[in-house]
Amino acid sequence: MEIPDYDKALYYTLWGQWDDLLVLMVRTKDDLLSKKIQVFLHAYHYSLDQSKIMSSHDSLLYYLDHAMKFEPVPMVEM
């Protein structure tokens, strides 16, 4: 069973597993997810502004929430 990238990203974000989140950022095929993770990790490691960190964290979580609402359309084989 393959766990979707969005579930992994949510788990890693909530549990603070930044190394795994970084690996997911590189491996995912979703460019927007990769960018959201990059912005958050950069803010977390380099920003002194707490509001910037929280804003990027919330942005990542909002994107994950939005992306997980949509299920892929099943392929019909003929």
Stockholm file with secondary structure:
# STOCKHOLM 1.0

chainA/1-78         MEIPDYDKALYYTLWGQWDDLLVLMVRTKDDLLSKKIQVFLHAYHYSLDQSKIMSSHDSLLYYLDHAMKFEPVPMVEM
#=GR chainA/1-78 SS CCCCHHHHHHHHHHHTCHHHHHHHHHHCSCHHHHHHHHHHHHHHHHCCCHHHHHHHHHHHHHHHHHHHTCCCCCCCCC
#=GC SS_cons        CCCCHHHHHHHHHHHTCHHHHHHHHHHCSCHHHHHHHHHHHHHHHHCCCHHHHHHHHHHHHHHHHHHHTCCCCCCCCC
//
